[in-house]
């Protein structure tokens, strides 16, 4: 067994196969490349949807391919621009106080050219109204939106 020393990281000590300093640099580069690719994808998605280029709010369940909207009116505007399939589901939301509540999430799933499948979502807010929105009318079983 022959140990070697790295010319770039002499303080890493002697090693058999891989210098720990080189391995850490490679890991850091890979992580930076992943973050850059995710940011680029997020910007492409938001541009294709006609939205401002904000980074995903991960705490709200957003990713580069899953974009949250503030209201059913904003989501309906996106739906009218890009189309897609509208679905609903019941979800549990967590408040900053730690309590939870049940919400009806409305999701528009769309296949964007050159990007792939993307989801745009919001929670139904009865007080805001909007039962006549094209988005709501496109829900297969609109009765799921509780009155």
N, C-alpha and C positions, 0 to 999 in steps of 0.2 A: 504494500500500500504506500502510495507516494502522495504526500500532502503538498499543496501548492499555496501560493500567496498571490493576491490580486494586486496588480499595479495601480489600479484606481482607488482601491480601498485597503491600503496596507494595514490599517488599524483593525480591520476585520479579523485578523489572525489567519492562521493556516486552516485550510479546508480541503475536503476530498473532491467534491464535484461542483458546488456552486457557492460563490462568495455571498455572504449574507447582505453585504452592502449593495451588490449588483441585483440580488433578488428583490430587495426593498425598492430600489430605483425602478425596476421593471414593474413591480406591483403598483407603485405610485403613478407611473406613466399609463398603465392599463386603466386605473381608476379615473384619471384625468380624461382619457380618451372616451370612457363610458359616459362620464358626466357631460362632456362636450357633445357627444352623439345624442344624448337624451335632450339636451338643450336645443340642439339643431332640429330634432324631430318635433319637439314641442312648438318651436317657432313655425315650422312648416305646417303643422296641424292648425295652429291658430290663424295663420295667414289664409289657409284653404277654407277655413270656416268664416273668415271675414272678421276676426276678433283681434283686439290688441295683443301684443306679444308679451304677456306676463308669464313668469315661470309658474309651474304647477304648484298649487297650495296642497302639499302632501298631507297636511293635517286634516284637510277637508275631503280626502279621498281622491284627489286629482293625481294624474300621471301625465306623461306626454300624450298618451292615447285616450285619456279619460278627462274631460274638461267640465268643470262645474260652472253653472250660471247662477245669477242672483235670483231670477224669478222666472215664472212660466212665460212671461211676456218676452223676455230675452231669448229663452229657449225656443219659443214659437217663431221668433224672427230668424233664428238660425235654421230651424226646420223649413221655413218658407224659402230660404236661400239655397239650402243644399239637399233638402229632402231627407229620406231615410225611413227607418222603421221605428215607430213609437211603441214603447212598452212601459208598464208600471210595475212596481213591486213595493212591498211594505218593508221598511228598514227601521232599525233602532238608531237614534242619534244620541250623542253624548253632549250634555251641556257643560260649560266651564265649571259649574258647581258640582259636577259628578253625577247628576241625575240623568236619566234617559227618558226619551219620549219616542213614540211611534210616528213615523212620517211616511207619506206616500211619495216615493221617488219616481219621477218621470224621466225616461231615458230615450234619447234619439240615437240610434245606431246607424252609422253611415259608412259606406266604403268610399274613401277619398282616393282619386287617381294618383298613383305614384307613392301613396302613403300606406293605404290599407284600411282596416276597420278601426273606427274611432267611435267613442261614446261621449255624448254631451248630455249632462243631467242637471236636474234641479229638484227641489222638493215642492209639492203642491201646497199652495197657500190659499186657503178658501177666502180669507179676508181680502185678498188682492183681486179676486174674481178671475174672469177669463174663461169661463166655460164655453164661450163661443169662439175661442181661438182655434185656428186650423190645427194646431198641435193637439189640443184636447179632442177635437173631432176625429183625429186620426187614430186615437186609442181604440183598439179592437173591442174592448169591453169597457166603455166609458163609465159604466156604473161603478167601477172600482174606485173612481174619484168620489170619495164620500161627500155627501151634501152637508 
